[in-house]
């Protein structure tokens, strides 16, 4: 069973497009994380959320605790945004569950 | 900006050998984590460590794995007798507080032959 489900699995967008990646989870959580994994494999933490909305540059992350759902939005997408975006949730017992990732390709 | 440093970046080892993966977390961080990612698969949680002891571990983290913070700066993951299926990218992460974001290291790619 997957505690964290992401959609879509793969996404191709034209430069400048608004992008949304969705994450649903089934466990009780202490926090939800959005991570970015570059082609070389390195992981960067983008956001940690426990409620509401956070914004950093062109990235926006929202979470709805009641619906157990989070979205990551990228405004004015750029080819350098091409990466795998991973949703991960920190469970109540300090466990950590990862989604399978959304592979984003932004075409110039 | 402070970084989590992992060494080596790539390690090749023979099946059955012991390996130690090293991590230097950010100096004021108190919570430490190991994750792994088998090629083509999702990232998996291995273990969390706080106050010099394991606070949580996954089913993957069996008796062949151990973690240690030997000197107050390094955080190590030891695999006692490596198997082919241990080949993966291993990521270390640290956090100042359980309610704060994590900083990940760049990973160690372990190849067991």
Boltz contact constraints between the chains, C-beta under 6 A:
constraints:
  - contact:
      token1: [A, 41]
      token2: [B, 89]
      max_distance: 6.0
  - contact:
      token1: [A, 41]
      token2: [B, 107]
      max_distance: 6.0
  - contact:
      token1: [A, 42]
      token2: [B, 106]
      max_distance: 6.0
  - contact:
      token1: [A, 43]
      token2: [B, 91]
      max_distance: 6.0
  - contact:
      token1: [A, 43]
      token2: [B, 104]
      max_distance: 6.0
  - contact:
      token1: [A, 45]
      token2: [B, 101]
      max_distance: 6.0
  - contact:
      token1: [A, 45]
      token2: [B, 102]
      max_distance: 6.0
  - contact:
      token1: [A, 48]
      token2: [B, 101]
      max_distance: 6.0
  - contact:
      token1: [A, 94]
      token2: [B, 48]
      max_distance: 6.0
  - contact:
      token1: [A, 94]
      token2: [B, 55]
      max_distance: 6.0
  - contact:
      token1: [A, 94]
      token2: [B, 56]
      max_distance: 6.0
  - contact:
      token1: [A, 95]
      token2: [B, 56]
      max_distance: 6.0
  - contact:
      token1: [A, 96]
      token2: [B, 45]
      max_distance: 6.0
  - contact:
      token1: [A, 98]
      token2: [B, 42]
      max_distance: 6.0
  - contact:
      token1: [A, 98]
      token2: [B, 43]
      max_distance: 6.0
  - contact:
      token1: [A, 100]
      token2: [B, 42]
      max_distance: 6.0
